[in-house]
Amino acid sequence: MLSRTTPSRRTFLAAGAGAALALGLAAPARAQGRSPFGRYGSPSARLTERTLYVHPGGLGDHTTVQAAVNAVSGAGYTLVVAPGTYRETVAVGVDRTEMTWIGASGDPRDVVVVYDNANGTPKPGGGTYGTTGSATTIVQADGFTARSITFANDFLRADHPEITGTQAVAVKVQGDRSAFVECRFLGHQDTLYADSIALGTFARQYYRDCHVEGDVDFVFGRATAVFERCHFRTLSRTDLATAPYGFVFAPSTALANPRGYLVTHGRVSSAAPDAYYKLARPWVPGSDTTARPMLTVRDTRLAAGIDAVAPYTNMADAYPWQSQRFAEYRNTGPGAVISVPENRPQLSPGEAESATREAYLGDWTPWKGC
């Protein structure tokens, strides 16, 4: 059991860009007089005509990320985002394809896009935002890439005891060929919504060297998504006295989709007591009651925070996890110990040959550009 307390994410984000998170990471030092856009040019030395610069203090083309997105017309634009905390919601519509966001410093702690809407947060015109509407960032366009950026939702249950719908999405990704490299996703419930634009669309997504943290279902949705060398961190909770605190994955893969979530060569750590988290539960949403969630976790270290005896559970008894497509292969760590074999379905070596990034993503090879 970890006894170290974790500072609240609100405290971290309020401290501004570059502040240390609960991970204990120190902010990098910057040379005096260095361009806020690093090696990526500037408005006066633009890399290409389709490169736009975002700086909160006015040294770029725009002071907010959404303003830069709105200025884009057509495909293939790059936004270079200077260090700063951008407290705003951002939406990338379907027409802004092949867009790239780059955190200028190369350290995702320095560029933070954050807001604090939750499912049950009242909207100005009446009603509430709902889970999708709570997202700090929504990406619907195909071909989106982000590097070295933090996407966060800092809604805290303790601040809003009147709100029961506590899903609070940091980013919802729906586009095909969406890639995130060395990014961070911070939230509590429903942090990373890896989804698709429609039920019959099998959007492909790739996450590499990313950090994702939360508590309840904090990686969820129906996309075909590969998480390579990613770190998933489960948070401690003071509002619950007993296990489980939450669930890492909640896929909702469509029945017709042969590929759901693949986690490979990653790790799951925890700030919670031993065995207080489940690895996954299947989400069969009311919008697709035929869904058959799919998750494969392979070659990944699972810390003691994962319940090794019973790592999976049901979200609804009508859709038992045993009827879904959950499997593991060659995982290590105390959370991966197989003591009750029927609770931990394993791939055979032959089956594992098709559980690869190449098989999941087909003719799209985003790792070649990393």
N, C-alpha and C positions, 0 to 999 in steps of 0.2 A: 504494500500500500504506500502511495506517495503522500507524505505529510506536508510537503511544501504548498503553500497557498499560491494561487494564481491571481495576479492583478486583473481587474475587470478590463474588458476590451474598450469600454467607454473611456477609462482613464488613459489607456494607451493612445487612442485616437485623438483625444483632446490635447495630448501633448504635442501633436503635430507630426509632420513627415519626418521619418528617420528615427523616431523614438523606438525604444526596445519593447517588444511584446513579451508575453509570458515565456517565450522560448528562451529568453535570456540572451538574445542576440544584440550586440552593440551596433549602433549606427556608424557607418563609415565616415571617416574624416574627409572633408573636401578642401581642395586647394583654394586659397583666396583668389578671387578674380576669374575663376573658371566659368566658362559658359554654362548656364543652367541646362543646356541641351547636349552637353558633352560632345561626343564625336559625331553627332547627328546634324550638324549645321545650325542654322538659325534663320529667322526671317530675312536677314540681310545676306545670308550665304546659304540659300535654300538648296537642299540636295537634289530635289526634282520639283517640277511644277505641281506635282500631286503630293507634296509633303507639307503638312500644316503643323504649326507649333502651338502648344498649349502651355501657358504659364500663369499661375494665379495672381501674380503681381503686375501683369501687363507687358511682360517682355516678349511675348509670343504673338501669334495671330489672334488668339482667343484666350480668355481667362477661365473658361469652363470647358469640360470635355463635350458636353452636349452642344454647345455653340459651335465647336469644331465639327462635330458630326453633322449638324444642320447645314454647315457651309459646303459640305461635300455634295457633288452632283456627278453621279456616274461611279464607275468601278475603279479599284486599284489605288485608293488613297492611303497615305500613311500619316498617322498622328504621332508626333513625338511629344511626350508629356513630361514636363519638367517636375522635379520634386515638389511635393505639396500634398495637402489633404483636400480633396475635392468633394465637398459635402453637397451632393446633388444626385438626382436620379438621371440615368442615361438610357436612351433607347436607340438601337441601331436597326432601322427598318430593312425590309427585304430588298430594297432597291440599292442599298449601299454595299454592294458585293466586293469581295476581295480586299477588305479593309484590314489594315494592320495598326495596332497600337503598340508603341514602344515606350517603356519607362526609361527616361533619358539617362539615369545614373547607372542602370544595370542592376540595381538592388531593389527588389519589390517592396521593401519596407519604406522606401522613400516616396513612392507614388501610390496614394491611397484614394480610391473612389468609394465613398461610403454614404449611406443614409440609414434611417431608422424606422421605416414603415414596417408594420406587421400585417398579417392577415386581418386581424380585428381592429386595426387602426381606423378611426372614422375618417371618411373622405370629406373634403370641404362641401361637396354638393349633396351629401347624404350617402348612407350606406357605408361599407367598409372596403378596403382595398382587395381583400382576398389574397390567396397565396401568390398567384402570378403578379398581381398588382403591387405586392410588397417588395418586389425585386428592386434592388438598387440599380442594377444594370440588366437590360434585356437585349440579347443579340439574336436577331431573326435572319440576318443576311448570311448567304453562303460565303465560304472562303474567308472567314474572319480569323485573324491571328492576334494574340496578345503576348507580349514578352515583358517580364520584370515589372508587373503591376499587381497591387493588392486590390481585390474586390471584397467589400465588407458590408455587413449589415449589423449595426451596433444596437439594435433593439434589445432591451433587457427586460425580462419578465418582472424583476423586482421593482422596476420603475413604473410599471403599468399593471398593477394587480387587477384592475377593472377589465383588462383585455384577456379573453380566454382563447382567442385564435392567435397563438404565439408563433405560427410559422412566419419566418422573416428571411427572405431569400437575398443572398448577396448578389448572385448572378444567375439568370436563366438563359441557357444557350439552346437555340432551336435550329440554327443553320447547319447545313451539311458542310463538311470539311472545315470544322472549327478547331483551331489548335491553340493551346495555352502552354507556354514554356516558361518555367521558373516564375510562376505566378503564385499568389496566395489567395485563399478564399476563407474569409473569417465570418463566422456567425454562430448561431446556437441551433435552432431548429430549421431544417431545410436550407442549409447554407448554399449548396451547389445543385442547381436544378438542370441536370444534363438531359435534355428533352429533344423533341422534334417539332416541326411546324404543324404536322397533322398526323392522324392515327396511321395512315397508310404510308407515311414517309419515314424511311429509316436513316435518319441523320447520323453521319459519322463524326466523331469527335476524338481528339487526341490531347492528352494531358501528360506533360513530361516534366519531371523534377519540380513538381508543384507541392504546395502545402495546403491541406484542407482541414478545417477543424469545426467542431460543433458538438451537439449532443443527440438530438432526435432526428433520425432519417436524414443526416446532413449531406449525403450524396444520393440523389434520387431522380427518377424520370425514366423515359422510354428510349433514349438515344442508344445507338451502338457506340460505346465509349471505351477507349483504351487508356488506362492510367498506368504509365510506365515510370518507375522510380519515384513514385509519389509518396508523401508522408501524410498519413491521416491521424489526427490527434483528437482523442475524445476528452471532453472537458469535465471537470468536477461540477457538482451541483449542490447547492445548499438548501434547495426547496424540496428535495426528496430525501427520505430517511432510509429507504431500502432500494435494492436492485430490482429491475434494471434502470439505470440512468437514461439509457437510450440505445440507439442503433446506428451503425455506421452507414450501411447501404440499404436503400429501399427501391430497387429497380421496378419498373412497370412495363417491361418489354412486351411488345405486341406478339401475339401468338405466331403470326406469319414471319416475324423477324428471327432469323437463325442466329443472330449475334446480339447479345446484350452488353453487360458491363464485363470488362476484363481488367483485372488488377494484376500487374506483373512486376516482380523485382522491386516491391515497395516495402513499406513498414507501417504498422499501426501501433501508436504509442498511446499512453493514457495519463491523465492527471487525476483519475478517479481510483477508488479502491479496486483491488483485484476482483475480476469476474463481474464487474458491475455493468459491463456493456455487452450487447449482442453484436455479432458481426453483421447480421443482416436480417431483414424481414421482407417478405414480398408485398408490393403495393399493387393491388388490383383496383384501379379507380372506377368510380361509377360511370365514367365516360367510355370505358372499355372493359367490360366485365369478362371478356374473353382473354384478357392479357395473361401471359404466362412468363412471369419475371425470370430473368436470366442473369446470373452472376457467377463468374469464375475468378477465384483468387489463387494465384500460383506464385511460387518462389518468393514469398513475402513473409516477413517476420511479424508475428502477432504477439504483442506484449501481454503481460498478465492481466491487463484491464479487460481483455476479451474473455468471456465465459467459455472455457475450453470444453466443458462437459456438454453444454447445450448452446452452441454459438448462434443458432437460428431460432426464430420464433414466428408466430403468425401475427399479421396485422388484423386479419379477420378469420375466424375459424372456418368460414365457408371456403376459404382459399388457403389450405394448409401448405406450409413451406415445403413439405415432402413431395407435393405435386408440382412444384416449380422446377426451374432449371438451375439449381445451386450446386456448385462443385468446388473442390480444392485440389491442389497438386503441389507437393513438395514444399509446403509451408514450414516455417520454423518458429521457435520461441515458445514460451509457456502458454500462450493463448492458442497454440496450434497442436497441442498434445492430444492425441486420439485415444481417449479412454472409453468412449461409447461410440463404436464405429458407425452405428446406424444414424447417429447425429451429425456425422461428418462425411458426406459423400465425397469420394475421391475419383479423379480421372485416372484412367489407365494410361500407361505410356503412349499407347496408340492414339487415344483420345486427345492427349495433351499436344500432339503434333498439330492439331487444328485449332488449338487455343493460343494463338499468336497474334501479334499486331498485324502481321501481313495477311493472315486469314480474315481478321476482323475488318480491316480497312481497305482491302482489295487493291485497286490501282492507284489509290491515294497514299503517298509515302511521305508524310510530313516530317518524320524523323531525319530525313536526309538534309533538311534545311536547318536543323537545330545546331 
